[in-house]
Amino acid sequence: MTVVDVDAALRQVDDTRILRIAPGALASVVEVLREGFGDRSAFVVADERTFAAAGREVSERLRAAGHLAGEPLVLPGEPAPYADDVHLAAVEAALATHDAVPLVVGSGTLNDLTKLAAHRLGRPYLCVASAASMDGYTSFGAIVTEDGFKRTLACPAPRAVVADLDVLAAAPPELNAAGYGDLLGKVTAGADWILAEALGVEPIDDRAWVLVQGPLRGWLDGPERLRVGDPQALEALFEGLTLTGIAMQLSSSSRPASGSEHRFSHLWEMQALSEGRPVVAHGFKVGVGSLAAAALYERLLARDLTDLDVGVACRTWPSRAEAERRVRAGHADPKVAENAVAETLAKHPEPDELCARLDLLRERWPELRERLATQLLGANELRRMLAAAGCPTSPSQIGVGPDAFRAAHELARTIRSRYTVLDLLAETGLQAEIVEEVLAPSGFWGTHTA
């Protein structure tokens, strides 16, 4: 396993300056507050679950040291708060009643809400982790749903993060399993970045690449140990998630963490919201999305694209008007469709641009195929790893039916302008053929219930 110098990584970014990961780390929260923010008080944001897990102790320690500003804001735990405009307004209003340092105790949603609210008030903030459930602790942006469409809004990462391994170990097992699914998604995200660079779409940021992809296999090793609460496995998982966030700070982009697997995940979440269905943990959707992406890559790498008929692909490429029509027809929610059109057209190449890209693909395919094969793990191996960590491994387990799953292979690419394998399949004209192969009775999803 590649060893990462965490302090060296922190010295490369401006936002996050302190990362404290250790058993009993809650005892250091006052020290971290003083080190990162001077002699200021903190205002605590939590929900009922995270307040019981760590927020109460954090508040008591701050109070005893004379650093607690007002009574903590404790949002309801059931149903869990969602990162939307309503909850964002509530958090921002509570923070505005004090000039204190925002201190959030929680993971994905609570962190995103506090991150964006603190940014709007012009304040740096401190995060106390409650579970190793996602990579957004140290990421530069916040994911918030507006009008049913998930957006990543630019705002600084926390100045300091405190992660008490005892608290993380006591979190519901499914939360840490979801974090494993999110981290595993970096395998296919890395392949998509390799693809985008090779085709001249988006260069790889070497600093961010090394920080995530260098130690990734080691972080993912031994998922069965994570499932039984092994402290070393949990520490490796949280380190991987937080350093992925640091990599996003380095590149000012979510590209180090997010590729085609996240396109599937975001699509399924938006569909669940628009249909009023329960939202499944982000990392669980990312895990199944990773399997879908890996299965597509396996069939793609089995082909010799040096023989691709570029002329046919360019002649049959839809116009912008036709692309818009297809996107609108594919999304039932008009607001989601409107945003998907904008994202799709932002990356829709004109025929000349497409021909040049596909010529480049033919030229570079032998080397590119080798690089992708080295980066990727097989879909069956990823499935084994997810199952060992306690993650879902089929669409049905995350509430996605067969028809919706089939449609997702086309719709997922439309919700973000980022270039991934989903775009390559569409541009080469291979999408329908390869999707049929992975869904066939003898294909990956045919042998694993979808």
Secondary structure, 3 states (H helix, E strand, C coil): CCCCCHHHHHHCCCCCCEEEEECCHHHHHHHHHHHHHCCCCEEEEEEHHHHHHHHHHHHHHHHHCCCECCCCEEECCCCCCCCEHHHHHHHHHHHCCCCCEEEEECCHHHHHHHHHHHHHCCCCCEEECCCCCCCCCCCCEEEEEECCEEEEEECCCCCEEEEEHHHHHHCCHHHHHHHHHHHHCHHHHHHHHHHHHHCCCCCCCHHHHHHHHCCHHHHHCCHHHHHCCCHHHHHHHHHHHHHHHHHHHHHCCCCCCCCHHHHHHHHHHHHHHHHCCCCCCHHHHHHHHHHHHHHHHHHHHCCCHHHCCHHHHHHCCCCHHHHHHHHHHHCCCHHHHHHHHHHHHHHCCCHHHHHHHHHHHHHHHHHHHHHHHHHCCCHHHHHHHHHHHCCCCCHHHHCCCHHHHHHHHHHHHHHCCCCCHHHHHHHHCCHHHHHHHHHCCCCHHHHCCC
